[in-house]
Amino acid sequence: MIPYFDGNRLNDIARRTILCILVLALLTSKLFAQEAQNIADLDFLYHQIQELPSYKDQFRGEKSYHNLYEKIRKDLRATDEIETYQKLLLLIQPINDNHLGLWRKSDSKASFSPLRMPIDTTEVKNKNSSSYSNSIEGIYINSDGSKRVLFEFKPDVYYLQNFNTGIIEAILNHTTNDSYDVVLFIGSPVPYVLNRNLKIQNGKLGNLNFYKLGYRLAPPLTSGHKKFEYRELKPEIGYLRLGNFNSSNDNFKVAKAFYDSIRTKITTQYIIVDLRNNLGGGYRTSKQFLTLLKKYHGRIFLLQNNNTVSNAEQFIIDIRSKKKLITLGETTRGTITYGSNYGKTVSLPSGRFIFYPTDMKGRKKDLIYESIGIRPDIILDPFGDDWIEQTLNYVNNERVKL
């Protein structure tokens, strides 16, 4: 018996086979193209990092960093952009240089769907009452009463999730010194950025303005919120607010005019110097105040907090040699050593990411505080009276002792 072949059926099978082969070839080609794009970004970032003063200080001549690069390079077929970004961050994490930045380039054509996960509020509340209490994990609240939950997604990787929407608002990668490199999802125009060296201090989640549930919100900065200010709190106690050391021409003019207006007026026996929330800048602006205070003959009581950063931290180190100085507040951020003279950025080859390199050579006396911060001589109560009032009480007690 001669077997019967259905030509139409064979043709249909052939067409489907060819279609599958074409689809597979297309997918394979797309994966290879994606991998090539990811590798190009990684290679470019690797070579950029090797030019950094911080890399040369910490890794030049060592094979460990090159081995890390080769390990990352072996698996870069990810088509998910956030996953690729996370892998690029692995090159930055070992560098003890908290001024480095990497963020998603602003792109009006790109669409970014927020990462969402289901949330069991009952389970979260139960965990918060037990094992979460002494760790970074737990429920956080901000001034408007909205809540976030911070939980470990996988070893050394944590998610900050909106309690109401289920949206993941940040990914925290545990690094050294109990710090975290944070991917912040901030929306338009720049969908996500790198925030280095975040810590939990006094129940506060770094500079994200979230406090752990169970902690009271710290009192607002009712005094010391101005950029520059000098006044006498009492006939014998002056107050000097130095709010930033930004070196832009406009800010330098403001700072210089302020300096000229007060440089002969500071004659009190004691002075409170307020560097809280000073995010730094450069010596172009800060040096005049540093010189002024080094020549000052009275006692200095310097206020600092976790938002005292960069050149403001260098200011503290430089003035610490003065014997009549006491620092008060909380530990500074520890983003201090390298920085950028010109603030330039470079775009990675794919056009998706922007790298912010540093070009300033670090001082050894600064590097020991990088990622750690500068501890104050006197720790103030973060939930008590305004810190200026607490400092005045301390000054009065010191006067009694003298």
C-alpha positions as CSV (number, residue, x, y, z in Angstrom):
1,M,0.0,0.0,0.0
2,I,1.3,3.4,-1.0
3,P,1.4,5.8,2.0
4,Y,-0.7,8.9,1.6
5,F,1.0,12.3,2.2
6,D,-1.1,15.4,2.8
7,G,0.8,18.1,0.9
8,N,-1.1,20.9,2.5
9,R,-0.4,19.6,5.9
10,L,3.3,19.2,5.1
11,N,3.4,22.7,3.8
12,D,1.7,24.0,6.9
13,I,4.3,22.2,9.1
14,A,7.1,23.6,7.0
15,R,5.8,27.1,7.3
16,R,5.4,26.8,11.1
17,T,8.9,25.3,11.4
18,I,10.4,28.1,9.3
19,L,8.4,30.7,11.3
20,C,9.7,29.2,14.6
21,I,13.3,29.3,13.3
22,L,12.9,32.9,12.2
23,V,11.4,33.9,15.6
24,L,14.2,32.1,17.4
25,A,16.8,33.7,15.2
26,L,15.2,37.1,15.8
27,L,15.2,36.6,19.5
28,T,18.7,35.3,19.5
29,S,19.8,38.2,17.5
30,K,18.0,40.6,19.8
31,L,19.7,39.0,22.9
32,F,23.1,39.2,21.3
33,A,22.5,42.9,20.3
34,Q,21.3,43.6,23.9
35,E,24.3,41.9,25.3
36,A,26.6,43.8,23.1
37,Q,25.0,47.1,24.2
38,N,25.3,46.1,27.8
39,I,28.9,45.1,27.4
40,A,29.7,48.4,25.7
41,D,28.3,50.3,28.7
42,L,30.2,48.1,31.1
43,D,33.5,48.4,29.3
44,F,33.2,52.2,29.0
45,L,32.3,52.5,32.7
46,Y,35.2,50.3,33.7
47,H,37.7,52.4,31.8
48,Q,36.2,55.6,33.2
49,I,36.5,54.3,36.7
50,Q,40.2,53.4,36.2
51,E,40.9,57.1,35.6
52,L,39.4,58.2,38.9
53,P,41.8,59.4,41.7
54,S,39.8,57.2,44.1
55,Y,40.4,54.1,42.0
56,K,44.1,54.8,41.7
57,D,44.3,55.3,45.5
58,Q,42.4,52.1,46.3
59,F,42.7,49.5,43.5
60,R,45.5,50.4,41.1
61,G,47.8,47.3,40.6
62,E,45.3,44.9,42.3
63,K,43.7,42.0,40.4
64,S,40.5,41.8,42.5
65,Y,38.8,44.7,40.8
66,H,39.6,43.4,37.3
67,N,38.3,40.0,38.3
68,L,35.1,41.6,39.5
69,Y,34.7,43.3,36.1
70,E,35.3,40.0,34.2
71,K,32.7,38.3,36.4
72,I,30.1,40.9,35.6
73,R,31.0,40.8,31.9
74,K,30.2,37.1,31.6
75,D,26.5,37.6,32.1
76,L,25.1,40.7,30.5
77,R,22.3,39.4,28.4
78,A,19.6,41.1,30.5
79,T,17.0,42.9,28.5
80,D,15.5,44.5,31.6
81,E,17.1,48.0,31.9
82,I,17.0,48.1,35.7
83,E,18.7,44.8,35.9
84,T,21.5,46.1,33.6
85,Y,21.8,49.2,35.7
86,Q,22.1,47.2,38.9
87,K,24.9,45.2,37.3
88,L,26.7,48.4,36.3
89,L,26.5,49.6,39.9
90,L,28.5,46.5,41.0
91,L,31.5,48.3,39.5
92,I,30.9,51.4,41.6
93,Q,30.1,49.7,44.9
94,P,33.7,48.7,45.9
95,I,35.0,52.3,45.3
96,N,35.1,54.2,48.6
97,D,34.1,57.5,46.9
98,N,30.6,58.6,47.7
99,H,30.6,61.5,45.3
100,L,30.3,59.1,42.3
101,G,27.0,59.1,40.5
102,L,25.2,57.0,37.9
103,W,21.6,57.7,36.8
104,R,19.2,57.1,34.0
105,K,19.4,59.7,31.3
106,S,16.3,61.8,30.9
107,D,14.4,60.4,27.9
108,S,10.9,61.6,27.0
109,K,10.4,58.6,24.7
110,A,11.3,55.9,27.3
111,S,8.5,54.5,29.4
112,F,9.2,53.2,32.9
113,S,6.6,51.1,34.7
114,P,7.1,51.2,38.4
115,L,7.9,47.9,40.1
116,R,5.0,46.7,42.2
117,M,4.6,43.8,44.6
118,P,1.7,42.6,46.7
119,I,1.9,43.6,50.3
120,D,0.4,41.9,53.3
121,T,0.0,44.7,55.8
122,T,-0.9,42.3,58.6
123,E,2.3,40.3,58.1
124,V,4.4,43.5,57.9
125,K,2.9,44.8,61.2
126,N,3.6,41.5,62.9
127,K,7.2,41.4,61.8
128,N,7.7,45.0,62.8
129,S,6.7,44.2,66.4
130,S,9.4,41.5,66.7
131,S,12.5,40.8,64.5
132,Y,12.3,44.1,62.6
133,S,12.8,46.2,65.7
134,N,16.6,46.2,65.8
135,S,17.4,46.2,62.1
136,I,17.1,48.5,59.1
137,E,14.0,46.5,58.1
138,G,10.6,47.7,59.3
139,I,7.9,50.4,58.8
140,Y,8.9,54.0,58.1
141,I,6.8,57.1,58.3
142,N,7.3,60.6,57.1
143,S,5.9,64.0,58.1
144,D,2.7,63.6,56.1
145,G,1.9,60.3,57.8
146,S,2.4,58.1,54.7
147,K,4.1,54.8,55.4
148,R,6.8,52.7,53.7
149,V,8.0,49.2,54.5
150,L,11.6,48.3,54.1
151,F,12.3,44.5,53.8
152,E,15.1,42.2,52.6
153,F,14.3,41.0,49.1
154,K,17.4,38.8,48.9
155,P,20.7,38.7,50.8
156,D,22.0,42.2,51.1
157,V,19.3,43.7,48.8
158,Y,16.4,45.6,50.3
159,Y,13.2,47.1,48.9
160,L,11.5,50.2,50.1
161,Q,7.8,49.8,49.3
162,N,4.9,52.2,49.5
163,F,2.5,50.9,52.1
164,N,-0.6,52.0,50.1
165,T,0.3,51.5,46.4
166,G,2.7,48.6,46.6
167,I,5.2,50.5,44.4
168,I,8.9,49.8,45.1
169,E,10.4,53.3,45.6
170,A,14.0,52.3,46.3
171,I,16.3,49.4,46.1
172,L,19.0,49.4,48.8
173,N,22.3,47.4,48.2
174,H,24.2,46.7,51.4
175,T,27.8,47.8,51.2
176,T,30.5,48.3,53.9
177,N,30.4,50.3,57.1
178,D,26.7,49.5,57.6
179,S,25.9,51.7,54.5
180,Y,23.7,51.2,51.5
181,D,23.9,52.2,47.9
182,V,20.4,53.2,47.0
183,V,18.6,53.2,43.6
184,L,15.9,55.8,44.0
185,F,13.0,55.8,41.6
186,I,12.1,59.5,41.4
187,G,10.0,59.7,38.2
188,S,10.3,62.4,35.5
189,P,12.5,63.8,34.2
190,V,15.2,61.4,35.6
191,P,13.5,58.1,36.4
192,Y,16.1,56.7,38.8
193,V,19.4,57.8,40.4
194,L,22.1,56.4,42.6
195,N,22.2,57.7,46.2
196,R,25.4,56.5,47.8
197,N,26.2,55.9,51.5
198,L,22.8,55.9,53.1
199,K,22.6,54.9,56.8
200,I,20.0,54.7,59.4
201,Q,20.8,57.1,62.3
202,N,18.5,57.9,65.2
203,G,15.7,56.1,63.4
204,K,16.1,58.2,60.3
205,L,16.6,56.6,56.9
206,G,19.5,58.7,55.7
207,N,18.4,61.8,53.8
208,L,15.2,60.3,52.6
209,N,13.1,62.0,55.3
210,F,11.6,58.7,56.7
211,Y,11.7,57.8,60.3
212,K,11.2,54.3,61.7
213,L,7.9,53.7,63.3
214,G,8.3,54.0,67.0
215,Y,10.7,56.9,66.8
216,R,9.4,60.5,67.2
217,L,10.1,62.8,64.3
218,A,13.0,65.1,65.1
219,P,12.1,68.8,65.6
220,P,12.4,70.8,62.5
221,L,15.4,73.1,61.9
222,T,13.5,76.1,63.3
223,S,16.8,78.0,63.7
224,G,19.7,77.8,61.3
225,H,17.7,77.4,58.2
226,K,19.1,80.5,56.5
227,K,22.0,80.2,54.1
228,F,24.2,82.7,56.0
229,E,23.4,84.4,59.2
230,Y,25.1,86.1,62.2
231,R,23.5,87.3,65.4
232,E,24.1,87.5,69.1
233,L,22.0,85.1,71.1
234,K,23.3,86.7,74.3
235,P,25.9,89.4,74.9
236,E,28.6,86.8,75.3
237,I,27.4,84.2,72.8
238,G,27.3,84.7,69.0
239,Y,25.6,82.5,66.4
240,L,27.1,81.9,63.0
241,R,25.1,80.0,60.4
242,L,27.1,78.7,57.4
243,G,24.4,77.0,55.3
244,N,26.4,76.0,52.2
245,F,29.8,76.4,50.6
246,N,28.6,76.3,47.0
247,S,31.4,77.7,44.8
248,S,29.2,79.1,42.0
249,N,29.8,82.7,41.1
250,D,26.4,83.8,42.4
251,N,26.8,82.0,45.8
252,F,30.4,83.1,46.2
253,K,29.3,86.8,45.8
254,V,26.6,86.3,48.5
255,A,29.1,84.5,50.8
256,K,31.8,87.1,50.3
257,A,29.4,90.0,51.0
258,F,28.3,88.2,54.2
259,Y,31.8,87.6,55.3
260,D,32.8,91.2,54.7
261,S,29.8,92.3,56.8
262,I,30.6,90.2,59.8
263,R,34.4,89.7,59.9
264,T,35.0,92.5,62.4
265,K,31.8,91.9,64.4
266,I,32.5,88.6,66.0
267,T,33.9,89.6,69.3
268,T,31.8,87.5,71.7
269,Q,33.4,85.1,74.2
270,Y,31.7,82.1,72.7
271,I,30.3,81.4,69.3
272,I,28.0,78.6,68.0
273,V,28.9,77.7,64.4
274,D,26.0,75.9,62.6
275,L,26.9,73.6,59.8
276,R,23.7,71.5,59.8
277,N,22.4,70.6,56.4
278,N,25.5,72.1,54.7
279,L,25.9,70.0,51.6
280,G,29.4,71.3,50.9
281,G,30.9,73.1,47.9
282,G,34.5,74.2,47.7
283,Y,37.3,76.1,49.5
284,R,36.7,79.1,47.2
285,T,33.7,79.8,49.4
286,S,34.6,78.1,52.7
287,K,38.2,79.2,53.2
288,Q,37.4,82.8,54.2
289,F,35.2,81.5,57.1
290,L,37.8,78.9,58.0
291,T,40.5,81.6,58.3
292,L,38.2,83.8,60.3
293,L,37.4,81.1,62.8
294,K,41.0,80.0,63.2
295,K,41.9,83.6,64.2
296,Y,38.9,83.8,66.6
297,H,40.1,83.9,70.2
298,G,37.0,82.6,72.0
299,R,35.5,79.1,72.3
300,I,33.7,77.5,69.3
301,F,30.8,75.2,69.6
302,L,30.1,73.6,66.2
303,L,26.8,72.0,65.2
304,Q,26.8,69.2,62.7
305,N,24.3,66.5,61.5
306,N,24.0,63.7,59.0
307,N,23.3,66.2,56.3
308,T,26.7,67.9,56.9
309,V,28.5,66.7,53.8
310,S,31.6,67.0,51.6
311,N,33.5,70.4,52.0
312,A,31.5,71.1,55.1
313,E,33.0,67.9,56.6
314,Q,36.5,69.0,55.4
315,F,35.8,72.3,57.2
316,I,35.3,70.4,60.5
317,I,38.5,68.4,60.0
318,D,40.5,71.5,59.2
319,I,39.2,73.5,62.2
320,R,39.5,70.6,64.6
321,S,43.2,71.5,65.3
322,K,41.9,74.5,67.2
323,K,42.0,73.6,70.9
324,K,39.0,75.7,71.9
325,L,36.5,73.7,69.7
326,I,33.7,71.4,70.7
327,T,31.5,69.7,68.1
328,L,27.9,68.8,68.9
329,G,25.1,67.0,67.1
330,E,25.3,63.7,65.3
331,T,27.7,61.9,63.0
332,T,28.2,63.5,59.6
333,R,27.5,61.7,56.3
334,G,31.0,60.6,55.4
335,T,30.8,61.8,51.8
336,I,33.9,63.8,51.9
337,T,37.1,62.9,50.2
338,Y,37.2,63.2,46.4
339,G,34.5,65.3,44.7
340,S,34.5,67.0,41.3
341,N,36.2,70.3,40.3
342,Y,34.1,70.9,37.3
343,G,30.9,68.7,37.8
344,K,31.2,67.2,34.3
345,T,29.2,64.1,33.4
346,V,29.7,61.5,30.6
347,S,27.1,59.5,28.7
348,L,27.6,55.7,28.4
349,P,27.6,54.3,24.8
350,S,24.0,53.1,24.8
351,G,22.8,56.6,25.7
352,R,20.8,55.2,28.6
353,F,23.0,56.1,31.5
354,I,24.9,59.1,32.8
355,F,28.1,58.7,34.9
356,Y,29.3,61.4,37.3
357,P,33.0,60.9,37.8
358,T,35.2,62.5,40.4
359,D,38.5,64.2,39.6
360,M,39.8,65.6,42.9
361,K,42.7,63.9,44.7
362,G,41.7,62.9,48.1
363,R,43.5,63.8,51.3
364,K,44.5,60.9,53.6
365,K,43.1,62.7,56.6
366,D,39.7,62.8,54.9
367,L,39.7,59.3,53.6
368,I,39.6,57.7,57.0
369,Y,36.1,59.3,57.4
370,E,34.8,58.3,54.0
371,S,31.6,56.2,54.4
372,I,31.9,56.5,58.2
373,G,31.5,60.2,59.0
374,I,32.8,62.4,61.7
375,R,31.5,61.7,65.2
376,P,30.7,64.8,67.4
377,D,32.3,65.4,70.7
378,I,28.9,65.7,72.2
379,I,25.9,63.8,70.9
380,L,22.7,65.9,71.2
381,D,19.2,64.5,71.7
382,P,17.7,64.2,68.2
383,F,14.2,64.2,69.6
384,G,14.5,66.8,72.3
385,D,14.7,70.6,72.2
386,D,16.0,72.6,69.3
387,W,19.7,71.9,69.0
388,I,20.6,75.5,69.5
389,E,18.8,75.5,72.8
390,Q,20.6,72.3,73.8
391,T,23.9,73.9,72.8
392,L,23.2,77.0,74.8
393,N,22.5,74.8,77.9
394,Y,25.9,73.0,77.2
395,V,27.7,76.4,76.9
396,N,26.1,77.6,80.2
397,N,27.3,74.4,81.9
398,E,30.8,74.8,80.5
399,R,30.9,78.4,81.8
400,V,29.9,77.2,85.3
401,K,32.8,74.7,85.2
402,L,35.2,77.4,84.2
